[in-house]
Amino acid sequence: KKVALLVNDMASVNIDAALVSSAAALSQVEEKVVELTNGCICCTLREDLLSEVMRLAQMGSFDHVIVESTGIAEPMPVAETFTFSDENTGVSLGDYAELDTMVTVVDGASFFNNLNETKNLEELKMGAYDGDRRSLAQLHADQIEFADLIMLNKCDLLTEAAKTRCLQVLSSMNPTAKVVTSTRSAVPVAEVLGAKRFSMRQAEAHPQWLKEGRHAEHIPETIEFGISSFVY
């Protein structure tokens, strides 16, 4: 199988892309790594996601394209991008590529700490505006609830009781998703490539589907959740 990997990092230095590129040199799988840096593909780099996936699909050289988004991305706007058309040609991304599986990787070691954070962004002095009472737990919930496959990772750091509790909570948050356990994100390739778990019909039934416009109407997660980065 020939795989293209599109790596997104909100920071100005795309560390993930550098790590993947160095690892790809040791792999027998033919890969192409494309960087989308200094922004999030579900808002500020949404158009870049559209053009890059379409370009890779039109090349006809790859069996799969894996989009590895930044950890603060909301998955629904990413999925919505596959319904968009190129402004110049009118061609839809869905004409060239289809969504196979939406995967959310959950850090089992910090899952409950993040999910049970009681302070809101205003209290943490991270709010985007006065009275901002949202929490990072909201972002985690968005990522989990829209997933087709949930990977509970870092299971080597969990006791059996803690792992069971995590699995129970994840299943209750998203009863339709498949939940698998992993260490260092190692799962069978068939779970994430060619699994055909994503349903556009089910996604379109979501009450928030396409409620935000394509251009500059989605609030970036850096603002919505008070997340930032710096280089030193």
Residue frames relative to the residue before (quaternion, step in Angstrom):
aa qw qx qy qz dx dy dz
K 1.0000 0.0000 0.0000 0.0000 0.00 0.00 0.00
K 0.2495 -0.7438 0.6013 0.1512 3.54 -1.07 0.81
V 0.0789 -0.8295 0.5519 -0.0338 3.55 -0.66 1.18
A 0.1714 -0.7399 0.6405 0.1135 3.56 -1.01 0.87
L 0.1712 -0.7926 0.5810 0.0698 3.56 -0.95 0.90
L 0.1326 -0.7829 0.6065 0.0410 3.54 -0.71 1.12
V 0.0925 -0.8373 0.5387 -0.0110 3.57 -0.36 1.30
N 0.1293 -0.7994 0.5862 0.0261 3.54 -0.76 1.13
D 0.0349 0.7732 -0.6321 0.0356 3.56 -1.01 0.88
M 0.4385 -0.7138 0.4769 0.2662 3.58 -0.80 0.97
A 0.6317 0.5470 -0.3342 0.4360 3.58 1.19 -0.50
S 0.6042 -0.5778 0.4152 0.3587 3.55 -1.28 0.37
V 0.7064 0.3239 -0.2395 0.5820 3.59 1.27 -0.27
N 0.2427 -0.7989 0.5379 0.1161 3.57 -0.50 1.21
I 0.1678 -0.8259 0.5340 0.0669 3.55 0.13 1.34
D 0.6257 0.5555 -0.3454 0.4249 3.59 0.96 -0.82
A 0.6570 0.5158 -0.3161 0.4499 3.57 0.92 -0.89
A 0.6433 0.5244 -0.3194 0.4574 3.57 1.02 -0.82
L 0.6579 0.5052 -0.3032 0.4691 3.58 0.99 -0.85
V 0.6657 0.4999 -0.3026 0.4641 3.57 0.93 -0.90
S 0.6469 0.5300 -0.3251 0.4415 3.58 0.94 -0.87
S 0.6702 0.4858 -0.3034 0.4719 3.58 0.96 -0.82
A 0.6626 0.4927 -0.3084 0.4723 3.58 1.04 -0.73
A 0.6175 0.5729 -0.3474 0.4120 3.58 1.03 -0.76
A 0.5938 0.5815 -0.3613 0.4228 3.57 1.13 -0.60
L 0.6976 0.4521 -0.2596 0.4915 3.58 1.21 -0.50
S 0.6256 0.5613 -0.3243 0.4341 3.56 1.28 -0.19
Q 0.4230 -0.6951 0.5213 0.2573 3.55 -1.16 0.63
V 0.5431 0.5857 -0.4053 0.4447 3.58 1.29 -0.08
E 0.3971 -0.7190 0.5156 0.2439 3.57 -0.80 0.98
E 0.0166 0.8274 -0.5567 0.0720 3.56 -0.59 1.14
K 0.1355 -0.7221 0.6645 0.1365 3.51 -1.34 0.36
V 0.1763 -0.7937 0.5769 0.0780 3.58 -0.80 1.02
V 0.0714 -0.7864 0.6135 -0.0018 3.56 -0.77 1.11
E 0.2566 -0.7863 0.5473 0.1279 3.57 -0.82 1.02
L 0.0350 -0.7188 0.6926 0.0490 3.52 -1.20 0.76
T 0.0071 -0.8674 0.4883 -0.0956 3.53 -0.13 1.35
N 0.8345 0.2498 -0.1873 0.4540 3.52 -1.39 0.49
G 0.7546 0.2157 -0.1990 0.5869 3.53 0.94 0.95
C 0.4454 -0.6856 0.5135 0.2605 3.54 -1.31 0.22
I 0.4851 -0.7091 0.4322 0.2740 3.58 -0.83 0.98
C 0.6594 0.4878 -0.3465 0.4551 3.61 1.13 -0.19
C 0.7677 0.2409 -0.1973 0.5600 3.60 1.22 0.16
T 0.8416 0.2289 -0.1320 0.4711 3.61 -0.08 -1.27
L 0.7585 0.3129 -0.1934 0.5379 3.62 1.13 -0.52
R 0.2724 0.8048 -0.4924 0.1888 3.58 1.20 0.42
E 0.6596 0.4961 -0.3039 0.4758 3.57 1.00 -0.83
D 0.6180 0.5375 -0.3434 0.4595 3.58 1.08 -0.69
L 0.6159 0.5364 -0.3420 0.4648 3.58 1.04 -0.78
L 0.6465 0.5301 -0.3121 0.4513 3.56 0.92 -0.92
S 0.7249 0.4484 -0.2585 0.4547 3.59 0.73 -1.05
E 0.6746 0.5056 -0.3082 0.4408 3.61 0.95 -0.83
V 0.6659 0.4822 -0.3179 0.4722 3.60 0.89 -0.86
M 0.6441 0.5171 -0.3232 0.4619 3.58 1.00 -0.81
R 0.6456 0.5232 -0.3201 0.4551 3.58 0.99 -0.84
L 0.6654 0.4982 -0.2999 0.4681 3.58 0.94 -0.89
A 0.6499 0.5172 -0.3165 0.4582 3.57 1.01 -0.81
Q 0.6720 0.5101 -0.2923 0.4503 3.58 0.98 -0.88
M 0.5631 0.5988 -0.3847 0.4200 3.59 1.19 -0.47
G 0.2506 -0.8105 0.4942 0.1899 3.57 1.12 -0.65
S 0.5326 0.6642 -0.3812 0.3603 3.57 1.23 0.30
F 0.7517 0.3857 -0.1904 0.4999 3.58 1.24 -0.30
D 0.4352 -0.6863 0.5273 0.2483 3.52 -1.18 0.71
H 0.8039 0.0709 -0.0026 0.5905 3.57 1.09 -0.73
V 0.1491 -0.7282 0.6555 0.1338 3.55 -1.27 0.48
I 0.1626 -0.7721 0.6097 0.0756 3.56 -0.74 1.09
V 0.1659 -0.7695 0.6116 0.0799 3.57 -0.80 1.04
E 0.0856 -0.7916 0.6049 0.0084 3.56 -0.43 1.26
S 0.1479 -0.8393 0.5202 0.0554 3.55 -0.07 1.31
T 0.6332 -0.5081 0.4124 0.4134 3.53 -1.30 0.29
G 0.6322 -0.5990 0.3531 0.3419 3.55 -1.11 0.68
I 0.7000 0.4485 -0.2826 0.4785 3.59 1.18 -0.32
A 0.4475 0.7021 -0.4555 0.3151 3.60 1.24 0.13
E 0.3421 -0.6832 0.6013 0.2337 3.53 -1.19 0.64
P 0.4562 -0.7481 0.4105 0.2525 3.60 -0.66 1.06
M 0.6099 0.5940 -0.3766 0.3651 3.62 0.95 -0.69
P 0.6730 0.4758 -0.3256 0.4633 3.67 0.80 -0.81
V 0.5970 0.5464 -0.3641 0.4610 3.58 1.14 -0.56
A 0.6665 0.4890 -0.2983 0.4772 3.58 0.93 -0.89
E 0.6274 0.5543 -0.3373 0.4306 3.58 1.02 -0.76
T 0.5611 0.6247 -0.3820 0.3859 3.58 1.13 -0.62
F 0.6360 0.5470 -0.3280 0.4345 3.58 1.12 -0.60
T 0.6415 0.4815 -0.3392 0.4915 3.60 1.26 -0.03
F 0.5580 0.6344 -0.3776 0.3789 3.60 1.28 -0.21
S 0.2921 -0.7273 0.5932 0.1840 3.53 -1.30 0.45
D 0.5475 -0.5931 0.4734 0.3526 3.56 -1.15 0.60
E 0.4875 -0.7080 0.4317 0.2733 3.57 -0.78 1.05
N 0.6961 0.4812 -0.2748 0.4565 3.58 1.11 -0.66
T 0.7936 0.3062 -0.1438 0.5058 3.57 0.95 -0.89
G 0.3951 -0.7258 0.4755 0.3017 3.59 1.17 -0.50
V 0.4978 0.6580 -0.4205 0.3774 3.57 1.31 0.05
S 0.3546 -0.7467 0.5282 0.1944 3.58 -0.89 0.94
L 0.5525 -0.5994 0.4623 0.3488 3.56 -1.08 0.70
G 0.6262 0.5641 -0.3295 0.4256 3.57 1.08 -0.71
D 0.5765 0.5806 -0.3771 0.4340 3.59 1.25 -0.30
Y 0.7533 0.3772 -0.1868 0.5053 3.57 1.19 -0.53
A 0.8102 0.0848 -0.0123 0.5798 3.60 1.06 -0.65
E 0.1701 -0.7721 0.6023 0.1106 3.55 -1.15 0.60
L 0.5166 -0.6299 0.4835 0.3204 3.52 -1.13 0.68
D 0.2541 -0.7872 0.5483 0.1232 3.55 -0.84 0.99
T 0.7946 -0.1461 0.1566 0.5681 3.57 0.72 -1.08
M 0.2436 -0.7288 0.6209 0.1549 3.56 -1.00 0.86
V 0.0906 -0.8246 0.5585 -0.0046 3.57 -0.50 1.23
T 0.0762 -0.7656 0.6368 0.0494 3.56 -1.01 0.86
V 0.2086 -0.7680 0.5971 0.1011 3.56 -0.81 1.08
V 0.1601 -0.8012 0.5749 0.0444 3.57 -0.68 1.16
D 0.3597 -0.7093 0.5700 0.2066 3.55 -0.91 1.01
G 0.3103 -0.8017 0.4834 0.1651 3.55 -0.15 1.30
A 0.6398 0.5635 -0.3283 0.4065 3.58 1.06 -0.75
S 0.7938 0.2587 -0.1385 0.5326 3.61 1.07 -0.66
F 0.3242 0.8011 -0.4660 0.1898 3.58 1.29 0.04
F 0.7479 0.4045 -0.2403 0.4684 3.59 0.67 -1.03
N 0.5825 0.5650 -0.3822 0.4420 3.60 1.10 -0.54
N 0.6953 0.4562 -0.2691 0.4859 3.56 0.95 -0.89
L 0.6948 0.4947 -0.2782 0.4417 3.55 0.94 -0.91
N 0.7478 0.3962 -0.2059 0.4914 3.57 1.12 -0.66
E 0.3363 0.7377 -0.5158 0.2770 3.60 1.23 0.29
T 0.2483 -0.8155 0.5095 0.1169 3.57 -0.54 1.18
K 0.6227 0.5372 -0.3569 0.4431 3.59 1.11 -0.51
N 0.3480 -0.7232 0.5529 0.2240 3.54 -1.06 0.75
L 0.7215 -0.4668 0.2921 0.4198 3.57 -1.29 0.23
E 0.6127 0.5420 -0.3575 0.4505 3.57 1.07 -0.63
E 0.6640 0.4984 -0.2973 0.4715 3.57 0.97 -0.85
L 0.6970 0.4483 -0.2603 0.4955 3.57 1.12 -0.68
K 0.3970 -0.7357 0.4478 0.3173 3.58 1.39 0.03
M 0.5098 0.6173 -0.4246 0.4228 3.53 1.05 0.86
G 0.4186 0.7565 -0.4327 0.2553 3.57 1.28 0.00
A 0.4665 -0.6751 0.5016 0.2738 3.52 -1.17 0.67
Y 0.7888 0.0488 -0.0082 0.6127 3.57 1.24 -0.39
D 0.6550 -0.4936 0.3839 0.4243 3.58 -1.25 0.30
G 0.8114 0.2409 -0.1919 0.4967 3.54 -0.88 0.96
D 0.3885 0.7177 -0.4877 0.3102 3.58 1.26 0.30
R 0.0318 -0.8515 0.5221 -0.0365 3.57 -0.21 1.28
R 0.4254 0.6988 -0.4740 0.3257 3.59 1.19 0.37
S 0.2343 -0.7667 0.5799 0.1449 3.57 -1.24 0.36
L 0.6419 -0.5085 0.3971 0.4143 3.55 -1.30 0.22
A 0.5215 0.6295 -0.4146 0.3998 3.58 1.22 -0.38
Q 0.6024 0.5670 -0.3518 0.4381 3.57 1.11 -0.64
L 0.6442 0.5123 -0.3146 0.4728 3.57 1.01 -0.83
H 0.6417 0.5171 -0.3213 0.4665 3.59 0.94 -0.88
A 0.6519 0.5185 -0.3162 0.4540 3.57 0.95 -0.87
D 0.6338 0.5322 -0.3302 0.4539 3.60 0.97 -0.85
Q 0.6858 0.4973 -0.2863 0.4477 3.56 0.91 -0.94
I 0.6804 0.4867 -0.2827 0.4693 3.57 1.02 -0.82
E 0.7110 0.4992 -0.2751 0.4117 3.57 0.82 -0.99
F 0.7195 0.4226 -0.2603 0.4857 3.62 1.13 -0.49
A 0.5111 0.6767 -0.4037 0.3433 3.60 1.25 -0.04
D 0.3521 -0.6868 0.5901 0.2370 3.53 -1.30 0.49
L 0.7688 0.1317 -0.0564 0.6232 3.54 1.21 -0.68
I 0.1094 -0.7865 0.6067 0.0371 3.57 -0.80 1.04
M 0.1535 -0.7830 0.5991 0.0663 3.55 -0.76 1.09
L 0.1981 -0.7502 0.6215 0.1085 3.55 -0.63 1.14
N 0.0942 -0.8474 0.5225 -0.0060 3.54 -0.18 1.34
K 0.7687 0.3342 -0.2963 0.4579 3.55 -1.40 0.27
C 0.2005 0.8143 -0.5182 0.1680 3.56 1.05 0.78
D 0.5574 0.6011 -0.3905 0.4189 3.57 1.24 -0.32
L 0.6802 0.4651 -0.2834 0.4906 3.58 1.24 -0.36
L 0.6511 0.5151 -0.3029 0.4680 3.58 1.29 -0.01
T 0.4364 -0.6256 0.5670 0.3110 3.53 -1.21 0.56
E 0.6573 -0.4991 0.3693 0.4272 3.59 -1.22 0.30
A 0.6431 0.5241 -0.3254 0.4537 3.57 1.02 -0.79
A 0.6671 0.4935 -0.3005 0.4703 3.59 0.96 -0.88
K 0.6425 0.5191 -0.3269 0.4592 3.58 0.99 -0.80
T 0.6462 0.5197 -0.3159 0.4611 3.57 0.97 -0.85
R 0.6491 0.5153 -0.3144 0.4630 3.56 0.99 -0.82
C 0.6373 0.5219 -0.3222 0.4665 3.59 0.97 -0.84
L 0.6645 0.5121 -0.3035 0.4516 3.57 0.89 -0.92
Q 0.6457 0.5240 -0.3184 0.4551 3.57 1.01 -0.81
V 0.6729 0.4893 -0.2972 0.4685 3.57 0.93 -0.89
L 0.6525 0.5169 -0.3167 0.4547 3.60 0.92 -0.88
S 0.6649 0.5018 -0.3019 0.4637 3.58 0.96 -0.85
S 0.6581 0.4934 -0.3137 0.4744 3.57 1.07 -0.68
M 0.6517 0.5140 -0.3156 0.4599 3.60 1.10 -0.66
N 0.7929 0.0424 -0.0023 0.6078 3.57 1.10 -0.71
P 0.1654 -0.8488 0.4958 0.0800 3.59 0.21 1.27
T 0.6911 0.5001 -0.2884 0.4349 3.62 1.12 -0.54
A 0.6091 0.5687 -0.3572 0.4219 3.59 1.20 -0.35
K 0.4251 -0.6422 0.5608 0.3040 3.53 -1.24 0.46
V 0.1649 -0.7861 0.5914 0.0717 3.57 -0.92 0.93
V 0.0178 -0.7918 0.6102 -0.0219 3.57 -0.79 1.06
T 0.3686 -0.7118 0.5528 0.2276 3.56 -1.21 0.48
S 0.0066 0.8121 -0.5824 0.0353 3.56 -1.15 0.64
T 0.1922 -0.7072 0.6610 0.1612 3.50 -1.41 0.26
R 0.8185 0.0158 -0.0929 0.5668 3.55 -0.74 1.13
S 0.5933 -0.6337 0.3292 0.3715 3.58 1.13 0.83
A 0.3954 0.7182 -0.4814 0.3099 3.59 1.13 0.56
V 0.1792 0.7503 -0.6148 0.1643 3.57 -0.57 1.24
P 0.6337 -0.5140 0.3899 0.4269 3.61 -1.16 0.35
V 0.5561 -0.6346 0.4216 0.3322 3.58 -0.92 0.92
A 0.6232 0.5756 -0.3373 0.4081 3.59 1.05 -0.75
E 0.5788 0.5846 -0.3834 0.4198 3.59 1.20 -0.31
V 0.8011 0.2983 -0.1348 0.5011 3.59 1.07 -0.68
L 0.7411 0.3240 -0.2097 0.5494 3.62 1.20 -0.35
G 0.8451 0.1039 -0.0962 0.5155 3.56 -0.71 1.06
A 0.4248 0.7243 -0.4515 0.3019 3.57 1.23 0.33
K 0.1958 -0.8311 0.4941 0.1637 3.59 1.28 -0.50
R 0.2502 0.7946 -0.5097 0.2151 3.55 0.83 1.03
F 0.6418 0.5614 -0.3376 0.3986 3.59 1.05 -0.70
S 0.1207 -0.7750 0.6182 0.0516 3.57 -1.03 0.88
M 0.3504 -0.7444 0.5294 0.2070 3.58 -0.53 1.16
R 0.6151 0.5520 -0.3485 0.4422 3.58 1.03 -0.71
Q 0.6684 0.4832 -0.2963 0.4816 3.57 0.97 -0.85
A 0.6428 0.5219 -0.3233 0.4582 3.59 1.01 -0.79
E 0.6672 0.5114 -0.3016 0.4499 3.58 0.94 -0.87
A 0.6276 0.5389 -0.3346 0.4515 3.58 1.21 -0.40
H 0.4950 0.6532 -0.4323 0.3761 3.60 1.27 -0.21
P 0.5277 -0.6815 0.4030 0.3076 3.62 -0.80 0.95
Q 0.7194 0.4262 -0.2547 0.4857 3.62 1.15 -0.46
W 0.3964 0.7429 -0.4678 0.2685 3.61 1.27 0.02
L 0.8613 -0.0179 -0.0449 0.5058 3.57 -0.85 1.12
K 0.3554 0.7337 -0.5048 0.2838 3.58 1.08 0.66
E 0.7027 0.3863 -0.2525 0.5415 3.58 1.24 -0.40
G 0.5172 -0.6630 0.4488 0.3025 3.56 -1.00 0.81
R 0.6402 -0.5546 0.3865 0.3649 3.50 -1.33 0.33
H 0.7976 0.2962 -0.1423 0.5059 3.59 0.92 -0.80
A 0.8980 -0.0850 0.0527 0.4284 3.54 -0.89 1.10
E 0.5684 0.5970 -0.4069 0.3937 3.60 1.13 0.42
H 0.5967 0.5268 -0.3645 0.4833 3.54 1.26 -0.28
I 0.3859 -0.7193 0.5264 0.2378 3.57 -0.79 1.02
P 0.4324 -0.7104 0.4810 0.2774 3.62 -0.58 1.06
E 0.5539 -0.6284 0.4269 0.3406 3.59 -1.03 0.77
T 0.5586 0.5954 -0.3965 0.4199 3.59 1.14 -0.49
I 0.7048 0.4045 -0.2462 0.5283 3.58 1.14 -0.66
E 0.6834 0.5198 -0.3059 0.4113 3.56 0.80 -1.04
F 0.8092 0.2429 -0.1138 0.5228 3.57 0.93 -0.87
G 0.5001 -0.7054 0.3979 0.3065 3.58 1.28 0.26
I 0.4316 0.7006 -0.4600 0.3337 3.59 1.05 0.73
S 0.0189 0.8015 -0.5966 0.0360 3.57 -0.93 0.86
S 0.2092 -0.7621 0.5946 0.1481 3.55 -1.33 0.14
F 0.0756 -0.7860 0.6105 0.0618 3.55 -1.26 0.31
V 0.3462 -0.7186 0.5671 0.2052 3.54 -1.24 0.47
Y 0.0291 0.7991 -0.6000 0.0260 3.60 -0.89 0.87
